[in-house]
Amino acid sequence: MALPFPDDSFDVAVMPLVIFFVPDPAKGVAEMARVVRPGDTIAAYGWALLEGGFPYAAPHVEMRELGVAPGMPPSPEASRITVLRHLWTGAGLASVATRAIDVQRSSTITVLTGPTQVQAIVSTGHPSAR
C-alpha cells in the first residue's frame, strides 16, 4: 500500500471518494501524510455510506428485490465523519477540520428486458456546503 514517492514530495494530497475503498484506511492516510510536506494539506471527501448517503442506495434496494446481493466497499466505516477525524489525527496530523456537505440528487432506474438485462442509473446533484 506504499505510495511510490519519497517523503515530503508534495504540497497537497487529496483522496476524493476513495477512503472507503482502501482496505486499510489508516495506512492510506499515513502514506498521504508521509508524501506531503509538513504543514501542507491532506484532504478527503466521500459519501456518507452508512448514513444513507451512498448514491447507489436506491439501485441496491432494487437489486436486493431482484435477489442480487450488492457489494459494498471494504471499509464503509471510513465514511463516518468521526472516523475520518480519527484517521487524520491518528496519522499525527494537526489542524484537522471536518464538515458535512449536503447534496441533493435524484435517480432514475430503468431495467430493459431482452437478450440481456441492463440497469441504467442517472444521478444529478447540486452540492451546497453546510
Buried (B, 14 or more C-beta within 10 A) or exposed (E): EEEEEEEEEBEEBEBEEBBBBBEEBBBBBBBBBBBBEEEEBBEBBBBBBBEEBBBBEBBBEBBEEEEEEEEEBEBBEBBBEEBBBBBBEBBEBEEEEEEEEEBEEEBEEEEEEEEEEEEEEEEEEEEEEE
